[in-house]
Amino acid sequence: MADKYWLDVARGFIPGISLTKVSFQGRPTAGTGLADLWSVGGPYPFLSSGVPLNIMSTNVQDSGGGWGVGEISILGLNESYVEISENINISGTDTVTTSNNFFRVLDVNVVSVGLSGTNMGNLQGSGTFGDGFQFEMVKDKSASLASFYTVPSGKTGYITDMTISIFSSLWGGSQNTRADLYTKDVDGIQKFQTSFYVNNEGGGTLQLDNVHLEPIVEKTDVFLKNRPESTNVITAGYYNLILVDNN
């Protein structure tokens, strides 16, 4: 009975509750310091106001009529933390700009694609005023890979489960990492929540089916920071959230 309930939630049959999945993958680590967990690497540049996004690919084939991605869909939030979305046509290595002002980017997906079936270059979206990358769709992934999510206005979030894997960009060796979960509230206060440890000879996976954390209130940023114990470690995985409407 419980499985059928969550299937109905996933299918959108239960009013006021929804599921979302956040997938992430970091870059091979150059050191052992604590770093935001996302494909671009380095500190994530949270926007202080909503701005249009400039989007381009590193491959000319990502364009209408090309072998790669022709159109993507961006899901995000405006400055009121209300969900907005926009479809935009990609023009290879030339820049295209959204008509909407995005304050947060929640997810990016492929709408249309050529014969390759995926994006042939890295698709990157940055703020129009030098605000840094807000998302990256890594080559051949057809998905943005960042551990960041922001709970929309009028909702409360609950992380239900998480999977974290590590592997080395070099052959062999013992790999260990610690992933720290943080939240950042609407006033900019960043708070440590908990840590997850992953270790194994040559790589490993940690699966957490019952993550019991305090509710994540509306307008709160959620993200992971990674602290590997050696270089050339790649950390990847996902977590699932339940979003419940505030009544």
Sequence and secondary structure as in RCSB ss.txt:
>XXXX:A:sequence
MADKYWLDVARGFIPGISLTKVSFQGRPTAGTGLADLWSVGGPYPFLSSGVPLNIMSTNVQDSGGGWGVGEISIL
GLNESYVEISENINISGTDTVTTSNNFFRVLDVNVVSVGLSGTNMGNLQGSGTFGDGFQFEMVKDKSASLASFYT
VPSGKTGYITDMTISIFSSLWGGSQNTRADLYTKDVDGIQKFQTSFYVNNEGGGTLQLDNVHLEPIVEKTDVFLK
NRPESTNVITAGYYNLILVDNN
>XXXX:A:secstr
 HHHHHHHHHTT STTEEEEEEEEE    SSSS EE BSS S     SS B EEEEESSTTSBTTSSSEEEEEEE
EE TT  EEEEEEE BTTB EE SS BSEEEEEEEEEE TTSS SS EEEEETTS  EEEEE TTT BB BS EE
  TTEEEEEEEEEEEEEESSSS EEEEEEEEEEE TT  EEEEEEEEEEEESEEEEEES      B TT EEEEE
EEESSSSEEEEEEEEEEEEE  
